[in-house]
Amino acid sequence: MLDPTRPHWVPSVVAPSRDWDGWPGCRRGARFLISERDLRPDYSDFPAFETRAECLRWIMAHRADLARSAPGAPIVPVELDRWLLGLA
């Protein structure tokens, strides 16, 4: 359960093209979070961090696997509340 009084940072990715290899059948610009379990674009099972720096450290620690599962798209930390509202 996440504390709603604090910001939470999550790894996010945007599909760079239609029918992207990271999520076949998606549209260009589709937004995804990254699953903590299998390090693939998804909408659930995502890690949440208290700071942007912690999220960046996690992304850097898994960068090789993320590059394979989300080819051609940068994985960036975003605030979960802004992502849910479509602002990030």
N, C-alpha and C positions, 0 to 999 in steps of 0.2 A: 504494500500500500504506500503510495507516495504522499508526502506531506504537501497539502495545497498552499501552504503559506510560504514556501520556498521555491525558488526556480529550480528546474531540473533540466539538465543538458543531455541530449541524446544524439547519436550519430545518424545522419540523414544523407540521402542521395536523391538526385533528380535524374530521371531517364534522359539521356542526351539525344535519343532518337526513337522513332517509332519501332516497335518490335525489337527492342533492345535485348541483347544477349543476357543481361542481368535479370530480366523479367519478360520473357517472350510474350508477345501479344499486347504489350502496354502501348500507350500513346506517348509521344514526345512530351516531356515536361511532367510526367507522372512522378509524384513524390512518394518516397518510401523511407522507412526507418530501417535500421540494420538489426537483424536478429542476433542476439547474443549466443544462441545455441549453435547455429550453423554459419554465422557471419555472412548471410545473404540478405538482399533486400526483402523486406517483409513489413507487416503492419503490427506484429505482436512479438512478444518475447524479446523486447529491446532492453539494453542496459540503460540505466539512468544515473547520472552523475550530479554531484552537488555544484561542481564548478566546470567552466568551459575548459580549463587546463586539464582536469582529470579526464574529461571526454577526449580531448586531443591526445593525451598519453595513451588511452585505450586504442584510439584509431591508429596511432603510430606503432603500437605494439602488435597490431594485427594487420598492418598495411599490405603484406604480401598476400594473405588470404583474401583481403578485401579487394585487392586489385584483380584477383582471379574471379571473384563472385560478382563484382560490379565493374566490369571492364569499361574503360573510357569515361568514367564519371567520377568526379571528386567526392569523397566522403567528408562531410563537414559537420561540426557540432552546431546544433540549434537548440533553442529553448523549447521544451516540449509544449508549453502552452501556446506559444506563437505558431509552432508547427501544426498543432491541432486546429487552430483558427485559420490556417492557410496563409499566415503572414510571414513565414520563413520557409 
